[in-house]
Amino acid sequence: MEAVRRLLDLRHRSRPEDLPPALAAVAPLLGAERVTALIIDYEQISLWPLHGTPGDFEPRKVDDTLAGRAYSTARTTHADSCLWLPLLHGAERLGVLEVWLEADLDERLRRDLRVIASLVAELIASRRFYGDAVERTRRRLPMQLAAEIIWNQLPPLTFAANDALVTAVLEPCYDVGGDAFDYAANGDVVHVALFDTVGHGISASALTTLTLNTYRNARRSGLGLADTYRSIDKWIRAQFPGAFVTAVLAELDTTTGAYRRIAAGHPAELHLRGDHTMAALPTPTALPLGLGHMLPRPPGVTELMLEPGDTLVLYTDGITEARSADGELFGLERLSAFIGEAMGRRISPPEVMRRLIHTIVSYENGELRDDATAALLQWRP
């Protein structure tokens, strides 16, 4: 309890870099020699000691370490005198708490350390915006301004509540400019949107910023899908004449599984039932946002009844149009096979998305030709 009290004292008057010395101070109270908060980097490749941790600068790889296993599975791992506990803020994976024990590990200590890990995750999530320590830890390369603008607009990568889960990935994370995603849970409805803006750099990020915030404004004003489409289309046309954004605007009724969406010049979602790929939804059902005035008819809204456990993967063309060294497209068939195999192996959706984006980057030999973004929506009542 004393360790909890000391950490709770950080809630009101502290900076992110105050957490490492606080963890060092409470370590003896937990029967530990050392307690370290490890934060995942933007590329989700390695876990790094939170900026300000004295004398510890070595990363722990996600793919070949016990610390990484705790992150990828969101489950505690243990070896000899060290314990790694996932740092979860809701369903969002922030990193891992590494605890080097002096005392023997028993079930009571394990439960206590889970409480400490939960508290540390809350402190990281709540204090991260009051200083740059978390951002400096996560960044392993300089971030371009366009990417800075986009990341500051996005919600957390993973959300789970209301009988649904949403998780997303975005690459290249240090130079993205035109892709974005958003979601929200209101009552029984989960709203999800994916955007692919024409162009790149600052101009694209400005258009994406307008699009995201117009979408949120329409959603928060209670507009339906068709009116939301019209509102975004109107503002893009007014502020960026000639520009356009392809998008999927969707909503899921979590009480019934009813899924409704507009595909505005965008590829159709991938629909999986278990590890089986279902028939593709019709696309497009509307012109890209910014060009909607060119058709007199209203945007088409597709409706689909999901079954419990169904998964929908929204993606930009940077995923399917990734090219290998010999010019072969990654394609929808590979995407479907990848997601289906991962779901069949019961890999968690956030980990599926992490592995997908690394597969895409590897397929293009480490240098993406276009932004690659994907969002997974799963209904699990």
N, C-alpha and C positions, 0 to 999 in steps of 0.2 A: 504493500500500500504506500510506503514511503516513496518508492520509485515512481509509482503512478502520480502521487501528489507533486513530486518535483517536475515531472514532465508536463503535468497539467498547468503548472505555473508559466509554461512557455506560451500558453494560448493567447494571452492578452498583451504581453510586452516582450516580443522577441523577433529576431530576424531568422531567416532560414539557416544561416551559418551558426546560429546559437545551438542548433540541435546536436551536432557531433560532440562538443564538449559536455553537453548535458547527458548524452548517452554514456560518455566515459565516466561521468560522476556517479551515475546510477548503476553501472555495471557490477560493483561489489555487492550491492543490495540484491542483485539477481543471481548471485553465485557465479558471476562471470568475470573472466579476465578482461574481455573486450567485447563491446557491442558496436557494430558498424551498420549504418544505413547505406545500402547499395542502390543506386538509381539507374534505371534503364536509359540507354541513350536513344536518340531520335530514330536511329535505324533499327533498334531492337536487336542489336548484335551482342552487346556487352553490358554488364552491370558495373557501375563505377562508384567508388566511395563518394558520398556527398561532399561537395566543396567545403573545405574547412576541417575535414578529418585529418588529424595529425599523422604524418608518417606513412600513410597508406594511399598509394597512387596506382596500384595495379588493378586492371579490369578483371572481371570474372566472365568468361564467355558464356553465352546462353546455351550454346549447343553442346558443350563438352565438359561442363562442371556441375557439381551438386547444387551450387548456388543457382546456376542456370536452370536446372531441373525444377527447383522450387518456384522459379519465375514462370517457366513454361507450363507447368502443371497446376500452379496456384495451390500447391500442397507442401507441407513442411518436409524437408529432407534432413538427414542426420548421419554423421560419420564421426567416429571416435568422440572427441570432445567438442565438436562444432555442430551447431544447429543453424539451419537456414529457414526462415519463415517468410512467406510471401507478404508483401506490403500492398494491401488492397484497399482502395478507396471506392466503396461500392463494388462494382465489378471491374473497375479500372485497375490494371496492374502497374503500380508505380515502381516496383523494384523488390528488394529482398532485405530482410534484417538478418545480419550475420552475427551469431552469438558464440563466442569461445568460452566454454564452461570450465569452471574450476570445481564445481560440485557435481555429484552424480545426477544424471537426468532421470527424474521420476515423473509420473503423470501429473502431479500437482505443479511441478516446475514448468512442464510443457504447457499446461493450461495458462499459467501466469505469463509465460513468454508470448503466448498468442494474444493475450490482452495487451501486453506492451507493444507488440507488432501492430495491432489495430490502432492503438493510440498514436504511435509514430506515423503511421500512414495518414491519420487525420491531421496531425501537425504539419506534415509535408504538404498535404493538399490545401490546408487553410493558410499556411504562411508563405507559400511559393510566390504569391503575387506581391509580397511586401519586400522583396529583394531578388537578386539575380543568381543566388547560389544554386538553386535547382536547375535553372536554365543553363548556367555555366557548366554544370555537371553533365547535363544531357547532350550538350553540343560538342561534337568531336571535330567539326569543321566549321569554318566561318559560314554564317547563314546569310544568304542574299536578302536584300530588303523586301523583294516581292514575296519571298517565302515567309519572312517575319510578319508581314501584313496578313497573309493567309492564316498562319498558325494562330495568330492572336484572335482570329474570327471563329475558330473551330471549337466545338464541344469536345469533351474527353473522348478518346478513341472507343471506349466501351461503356455500355449502359445496360443494366438489367433490372427490370421491375415490371409490374403490371402484366405478368404472364408473357413477356416478350424480352428478347435480347437484341441489341444492336451493337455491332462492332465494325470498325473501319480501319483502313490503312491508306497512306498517302506517300507517294514517292515521285521524284527525288526530294527527300525531305528538306534539303538545304537550298533547293533552287526551284521549288514548285511555284507556279504562278497562276494557273488557270483552273485547276480542279479544286473542288470543295464538297463537303457533305454537311448535313445537319440532321438533327432529330429532336423530338420532344415527346413527352408523355403527358397527355391531358385527359383526365378522367379515364374512360375505357379505350381511348384512341392513342395509338403511337404513330406519330408523323415522321416520315423519313424522306429526305431529298438528296439527290446527287447531281452535281453541276459540272459541266465541262465547258469552260469559256474559250472562245476563239482567241488565239494569240498567246503571248507569253510576256513575262516581265512585269514591270510596274503598271502598264496600261491594262494588262489582263487582270492583275490583282485588284485594281480599282474597279473594274467591271464585276469581278467576282464578289467584292465587298458590297457593291450596290445590290447585286442579285441576292446574296445571302440575307442581307438586312431587309430587303423588300419582302422576301419570302417570310421572314420572321414577323414582320409587321402585319402582313396579310393573315398569317396563321393566328397571331395574337389578337387580331381584330375579329376573329371568328369566321373568316371567309372560307368557303368550300374550295375544292380543288380547282374547279373551272375559273372561279373569280380570282383565286390566287395566281393562276396562270396569267389571267388578263392583267392583273396589277403589275406583276414582274415584267411582262411583255411591254406594257405602257411605259414604265420607267426606264427600261433599257433603251427603248426607241427614242425617248425624250433626251436622255443624257449621253447615250453613245450611239448616235444614228449610224446605221449600217452594220453595227456589231451584233453578234448573237451568241446565245448560250444554249447548248443542248442540255437536257435535264430529264430526270424522272422525279415526279412529285407524287408521293404515295402516302396512304394512311391505312392502318390496320386496326380493325375493331377487335380488341382482345377478348371480348365476351363471346363472339360468334366465329372469329376467324375470317371475317369478310375483309378482303384486301382490294382497295381501289387505287387506281393510279392513272396519271397522264404521262405518256412517253413523248417528250417534246424533241423530236429528231434524234432520239437517243437509242442505243442498243437495248434490246429486250433483256429483262432480268433473267437470270438462271434460276429455275425453280426445281428444287430437289425434295423428294419424299424419301427419307432415309438416305440411302446412297444411290437412289434411282432418279435420273433426270426426267422431268415431266415435259410436256409439250410447251414450246415457247409461247409467251404472250404476244399479241399483235403489237407491232411497232412500225413506224411511229404512229401515234394517234393525234399528233399536233405538230405544227412547225416549231422549229427552235424558238426559244424566248428571244424577243426582239424582232422576229419576222412574222409573228402571229397575225398582224394586220393584213397580210397578203392573202389570207383565206377568209371568206365571209362566214363560214360555219364555225360553231364553237369547238373548243378542244374536245377530243374524244376521251371519255373516261372508261377504262377497262375495269371490270369487276371479276374477282376470283375468290372462291371459297377455299381456304386452306384447311388442312387437317392437322391435328396436334403433332408437333415436331417438324412441320414443314419449314424449309429454309429457302429464302430468296436472296440471291447475290446480285446486287447492283454494281455495275462497273463502267468505267470509261474506256474508250477505245485504246488507250495506252496499255491496257492489259492484253486484249486479244490481238492487237496489232504490233506487239513487241516482236522483234525479228532476231533470229539467230545470226551467226556470222555468215552463213550461206544464204541469208535472206528469207528463210522460212518463217512464216507467221506463227506465233504461239497459238492463236486460234481458239474458237469457242469449244471445240472438241477436247483440246488439252485442258482448258479451264474446267470444263464439266468433269473430266476424268479426275483431275486433281482434287476438286472439292468433294466429289463423290467418294473417292478413296479415303480422304481424310475423315469425312463424316462417318464412313464405315468403320474406321479404326477408333471412333469415339474420341477424337482429339477435340479439345474445347474450341468453340468458334473463334475467340481471340487468337489462339495459337494457330488455327487454320489460316487466318488472315496474315499473321506474321510470316508464316512459312510460304504463303502464296506470293507475297511481295518480294521475298528473297529469291524465290524461284524465277520471278519475272526479271529481276535485276540480273541474276546469273545468266538467264537466257539471252540477255542483251550484252553479255560480257562486261557487266558492271557499269555500263553507261546507257541510261535510258534516253531514247530519242524523243519521248513525249512523257508528260505527266501520266502516272498510272495510279488510279484510285479505285478502291472497291469498298462496298459496305454490305455487310451481311445482316439480314433480318430474320429472326427465328421466332416462331410462335410456339410456346410450350406451356399450355395451360395446366 
